[in-house]
Amino acid sequence: MIVRQFTCRVVLNTHLRKLRGIQDMARPSSDVAAFREIFSKANSIAVITGAGVSAESGVPTFRGAGGYWRKWNAQDLATPEAFSLNPSRVWEFYHYRREVMLTKDPNPAHLALAECEERLGKQGRRVTVITQNIDELHRRAGSKNLLEIHGSLFKTRCMTCGHEAADHRSPICAALKGKGAPEPETHDAQIPVEQLPRCEQRGCNGLLRPAVVWFGETLDSDILSRAEQVLDSCDLCLVVGTSSVVYPAAMFAPQVAARGVPVAEFNMENTPATERFKFHFHGPCGTTLPPVLARHESEGM
C-alpha cells in the first residue's frame, strides 16, 4: 500500500494532480444525514488529522505567509542539515514551539474525536487517529488509539545512542530559559552545544534532538506499518484539517477512497484531494466535526 510508495516526508502534490485525471468523480457531498447513516454502520474508522485541527487551538501552523520564525522559513529549520549547522538555533525554535504548546488546550474537534473513540469502543467499534501533528493535543484530549507519524515536540532522541524519551520539562534545559522569541529582530542566543539538551542515559551525555520527523527524513517504519493496517481495514475514513500536500500522509485518504471506502474531508478550504472524496464539510473542524460524530440514534443510550 501507500507506505511502500512514499516513506520520506516531503511537500509535493504532482502525484495527486496526475491521479486526479485518472477517473471522473462526482463532486463531494455535504449531506450530513447521508454521512451520519454511513457513520452509524462503520466498525473501523480511520481519522487522518493535520495542522488545521491544531490551528483552532491557536497553534501556529508555520505555513504560507505566517511560516516564518524570526527571519527563517520554519520548514528550513526542520531539517537534519539545519540542526547539524546550527543546533542552538534549531533548539531555540523548538523550545519556542514547546513553550507555546504548554499554553494551548485541545479544542472541540480534538475532544469530539476522543469522545467518539471511547463511546464506540464500548460498542466493539474502533476509531484510530493518524496525525501529522507533533503537539500532543490529541493525546491530551484523551485519544488512545493514536499514531503520531511525525513524532512529538515533547520527545527527544539522542544523536549518540539513539535513546528516545518523553520530556515535558519547561524549559527542557537551563540554557534555553527565556530564549526562542520569534520576532524577526531577535538575535540568535548562540548557546554552546554542551549546554543544549543532553542525553541522561548512563555514560552517554550525547546531544539530544527533537524526536520529530524532519523534511527529508524517513518516517518510522513501525508506525507506518501500523497506519497501513488501519487504512487497509477501515470502512470509513475522515480527513480533518490537513492540506493533503505533505507526503506520505497526502496519499493515505486518496488510496482508501480508491478501494471504494467512503472518505469525508473536514477543512476550511478545498485541497488537491477533495474531488476524490465522497464528502466535504467546509468550515472550522471544531464546528463541523462534533455534530457529525455525536451519538447516532441507532446507538441507543
PLY file of the C-alpha trace (Angstrom):
ply
format ascii 1.0
element vertex 301
property float x
property float y
property float z
element edge 300
property int vertex1
property int vertex2
end_header
0.00 0.00 0.00
0.99 3.64 0.48
3.97 3.06 2.80
5.65 1.10 0.06
5.40 4.07 -2.30
6.24 7.05 -0.10
8.30 6.88 3.09
10.02 10.26 3.11
8.41 13.44 4.45
8.18 15.85 1.51
5.84 18.56 0.28
4.59 17.58 -3.15
1.27 17.47 -4.99
2.34 16.45 -8.50
1.33 12.84 -7.85
-2.15 13.89 -6.77
-2.58 16.10 -9.83
-1.77 13.11 -12.04
-4.18 10.88 -10.16
-6.96 13.43 -10.40
-7.33 12.80 -14.10
-7.50 9.02 -13.83
-11.24 8.91 -13.34
-14.14 11.32 -13.29
-15.65 11.57 -9.85
-18.82 13.24 -8.62
-18.36 16.37 -6.59
-18.18 15.55 -2.88
-21.39 15.83 -0.88
-22.00 17.95 2.22
-25.09 15.95 3.21
-24.79 15.47 6.97
-27.64 12.93 7.14
-26.01 10.77 4.45
-22.68 10.86 6.28
-24.36 10.03 9.59
-26.02 6.99 8.06
-22.64 5.63 6.91
-21.06 6.59 10.24
-23.72 4.63 12.15
-22.71 1.41 10.37
-18.91 1.86 10.39
-16.94 -0.54 12.58
-13.41 0.66 11.88
-12.91 4.40 11.41
-9.57 5.89 10.40
-9.09 9.59 11.12
-6.21 11.47 9.46
-5.52 14.86 11.03
-3.27 17.78 10.15
-2.29 21.29 11.20
-5.77 22.72 10.63
-7.05 20.94 13.73
-4.38 22.46 15.95
-4.72 25.89 14.36
-8.13 26.18 16.01
-6.39 25.85 19.38
-4.23 28.84 18.45
-1.21 26.76 17.47
1.00 28.41 14.80
0.94 26.29 11.63
4.12 27.78 10.08
2.51 27.54 6.66
2.05 30.18 3.96
2.66 33.84 4.81
2.88 33.02 8.52
5.51 30.35 8.03
8.42 32.29 9.49
10.18 32.17 12.83
12.39 35.22 13.11
13.71 35.65 9.57
13.81 31.95 8.70
11.23 29.89 6.90
10.18 27.37 9.52
10.44 24.48 7.07
14.10 25.33 6.50
14.75 24.85 10.22
13.00 21.46 10.29
15.84 19.60 8.56
18.82 17.48 9.67
21.10 19.90 7.81
19.83 22.89 9.80
20.41 21.07 13.08
23.90 19.99 12.06
24.78 23.54 11.02
23.27 25.36 13.99
21.80 23.16 16.76
21.39 26.18 19.05
19.11 27.98 16.57
17.03 24.87 15.90
16.66 24.14 19.60
15.54 27.75 20.18
12.89 27.24 17.50
11.63 24.02 19.06
11.84 25.44 22.58
9.57 28.27 21.41
7.11 25.77 19.95
7.14 23.65 23.13
6.52 26.68 25.33
3.65 27.85 23.09
2.05 24.40 23.22
2.07 24.41 27.01
-0.33 27.37 26.87
-2.77 25.69 24.45
-5.63 23.28 25.04
-7.44 20.70 22.92
-10.38 22.21 21.05
-13.85 20.76 20.32
-12.53 18.77 17.33
-9.89 17.00 19.45
-12.42 16.35 22.19
-15.09 15.06 19.77
-12.66 12.52 18.32
-11.58 11.31 21.76
-15.19 11.03 22.96
-16.20 9.19 19.79
-13.32 6.72 20.21
-14.29 5.98 23.81
-18.01 5.69 23.05
-17.66 3.45 20.00
-15.03 1.36 21.75
-17.68 0.26 24.25
-19.71 -0.97 21.27
-16.85 -3.05 19.87
-16.11 -0.46 17.19
-12.72 1.19 16.67
-11.58 4.74 15.96
-7.88 5.32 15.22
-6.34 8.77 14.81
-3.36 9.03 12.45
-1.97 12.50 13.00
0.70 14.55 11.29
0.71 16.93 14.25
3.52 16.91 16.80
1.74 18.91 19.53
0.20 16.01 21.53
-3.21 17.75 21.68
-4.96 14.54 20.60
-3.25 12.70 23.45
-4.23 15.41 25.94
-7.82 15.28 24.67
-7.95 11.59 25.56
-7.33 9.78 22.27
-5.82 6.35 22.97
-5.64 4.72 19.52
-3.18 7.31 18.25
-0.39 7.16 15.68
1.83 10.26 15.65
3.56 9.71 12.31
5.74 12.85 12.55
6.75 12.34 16.18
6.24 14.68 19.14
7.54 18.04 20.33
7.75 16.53 23.78
10.07 13.65 22.97
13.82 13.71 22.38
16.27 11.40 20.62
19.96 11.12 21.41
22.28 11.74 18.47
24.83 9.37 20.03
22.98 6.38 21.50
19.59 6.81 19.80
17.59 6.66 23.05
14.16 8.28 22.84
12.32 9.66 25.85
9.35 11.85 26.71
10.33 15.20 28.21
7.73 17.80 29.22
10.04 19.99 31.27
9.79 23.76 30.85
12.41 24.73 29.88
13.95 21.48 28.68
17.37 22.80 29.78
18.54 25.82 31.75
20.30 27.48 28.80
17.02 27.73 26.85
15.13 29.56 29.60
13.75 32.81 28.18
15.08 32.02 24.69
13.29 31.36 21.40
11.49 34.68 20.88
10.06 34.60 17.32
10.33 38.29 16.37
12.47 38.99 13.25
14.78 41.38 15.11
15.69 38.78 17.75
19.32 37.64 17.63
20.35 34.00 17.95
21.26 33.01 21.51
24.27 31.05 20.19
24.10 28.59 23.06
27.25 26.43 23.33
26.48 22.91 22.19
27.49 21.43 25.55
24.72 23.50 27.22
21.97 22.28 24.89
19.79 19.31 25.96
21.98 16.28 26.64
21.26 12.57 26.98
20.83 11.39 30.57
21.43 7.71 29.80
24.28 6.43 31.93
27.66 7.13 30.37
26.28 8.87 27.27
25.76 12.67 27.56
25.17 12.87 23.79
23.42 15.82 22.15
19.64 15.47 22.07
17.44 16.48 19.15
13.65 16.79 18.98
12.16 13.36 18.19
10.22 14.66 15.21
10.42 13.72 11.55
12.21 16.47 9.69
11.84 17.17 5.99
13.90 14.70 4.01
13.85 12.07 6.77
12.24 8.65 6.59
9.17 8.06 8.72
9.27 5.37 11.41
8.63 2.07 9.64
6.77 0.53 12.59
4.33 3.45 12.85
3.83 3.46 9.09
3.15 -0.27 9.11
0.53 0.18 11.83
-1.01 3.07 9.87
-1.13 0.85 6.79
-3.03 -1.82 8.72
-5.57 0.73 9.93
-6.06 2.20 6.46
-6.33 -1.21 4.79
-9.04 -2.38 7.19
-11.11 0.78 7.76
-14.67 1.05 6.43
-14.85 4.85 6.90
-12.10 7.47 6.72
-12.11 11.07 7.95
-9.56 13.65 6.79
-9.54 16.53 9.26
-7.66 19.80 8.88
-4.97 18.57 6.52
-3.79 20.28 3.34
-3.11 16.96 1.56
0.28 18.16 0.26
2.74 16.58 2.74
3.75 13.04 1.79
3.26 10.28 2.57
0.15 11.31 4.52
-1.26 13.14 1.48
-1.83 9.78 -0.24
-3.41 7.95 2.70
-7.03 9.02 2.14
-6.98 9.01 -1.69
-5.75 5.43 -1.60
-8.53 4.48 0.83
-11.05 6.18 -1.48
-9.62 4.26 -4.45
-10.73 0.98 -2.89
-14.31 2.27 -2.56
-14.32 3.28 1.11
-16.24 6.50 1.93
-13.90 9.36 2.82
-15.11 12.59 4.44
-12.95 15.71 4.40
-13.33 18.43 7.03
-11.45 21.59 6.11
-11.62 25.35 5.74
-10.91 25.04 2.03
-10.68 22.53 -0.78
-7.44 20.57 -1.12
-5.75 18.81 -4.06
-7.54 15.62 -2.97
-11.06 16.99 -2.30
-12.62 15.78 -5.55
-11.58 12.21 -4.81
-13.71 12.04 -1.65
-17.37 11.22 -1.06
-17.93 14.06 1.44
-16.52 17.50 2.08
-17.62 19.62 5.05
-16.44 23.21 4.79
-15.68 25.23 7.91
-13.74 25.10 11.17
-13.21 21.50 12.29
-14.23 22.39 15.82
-17.63 23.42 14.45
-18.24 20.81 11.72
-16.85 17.68 13.40
-18.62 17.41 16.80
-22.21 17.25 15.44
-21.47 14.56 12.84
-19.65 12.39 15.39
-22.30 12.76 18.08
-24.20 9.69 19.28
-26.36 8.31 16.46
-29.93 7.31 17.21
-29.07 3.72 16.29
-26.55 3.56 19.14
-29.16 3.83 21.88
-28.15 5.20 25.25
0 1
1 2
2 3
3 4
4 5
5 6
6 7
7 8
8 9
9 10
10 11
11 12
12 13
13 14
14 15
15 16
16 17
17 18
18 19
19 20
20 21
21 22
22 23
23 24
24 25
25 26
26 27
27 28
28 29
29 30
30 31
31 32
32 33
33 34
34 35
35 36
36 37
37 38
38 39
39 40
40 41
41 42
42 43
43 44
44 45
45 46
46 47
47 48
48 49
49 50
50 51
51 52
52 53
53 54
54 55
55 56
56 57
57 58
58 59
59 60
60 61
61 62
62 63
63 64
64 65
65 66
66 67
67 68
68 69
69 70
70 71
71 72
72 73
73 74
74 75
75 76
76 77
77 78
78 79
79 80
80 81
81 82
82 83
83 84
84 85
85 86
86 87
87 88
88 89
89 90
90 91
91 92
92 93
93 94
94 95
95 96
96 97
97 98
98 99
99 100
100 101
101 102
102 103
103 104
104 105
105 106
106 107
107 108
108 109
109 110
110 111
111 112
112 113
113 114
114 115
115 116
116 117
117 118
118 119
119 120
120 121
121 122
122 123
123 124
124 125
125 126
126 127
127 128
128 129
129 130
130 131
131 132
132 133
133 134
134 135
135 136
136 137
137 138
138 139
139 140
140 141
141 142
142 143
143 144
144 145
145 146
146 147
147 148
148 149
149 150
150 151
151 152
152 153
153 154
154 155
155 156
156 157
157 158
158 159
159 160
160 161
161 162
162 163
163 164
164 165
165 166
166 167
167 168
168 169
169 170
170 171
171 172
172 173
173 174
174 175
175 176
176 177
177 178
178 179
179 180
180 181
181 182
182 183
183 184
184 185
185 186
186 187
187 188
188 189
189 190
190 191
191 192
192 193
193 194
194 195
195 196
196 197
197 198
198 199
199 200
200 201
201 202
202 203
203 204
204 205
205 206
206 207
207 208
208 209
209 210
210 211
211 212
212 213
213 214
214 215
215 216
216 217
217 218
218 219
219 220
220 221
221 222
222 223
223 224
224 225
225 226
226 227
227 228
228 229
229 230
230 231
231 232
232 233
233 234
234 235
235 236
236 237
237 238
238 239
239 240
240 241
241 242
242 243
243 244
244 245
245 246
246 247
247 248
248 249
249 250
250 251
251 252
252 253
253 254
254 255
255 256
256 257
257 258
258 259
259 260
260 261
261 262
262 263
263 264
264 265
265 266
266 267
267 268
268 269
269 270
270 271
271 272
272 273
273 274
274 275
275 276
276 277
277 278
278 279
279 280
280 281
281 282
282 283
283 284
284 285
285 286
286 287
287 288
288 289
289 290
290 291
291 292
292 293
293 294
294 295
295 296
296 297
297 298
298 299
299 300
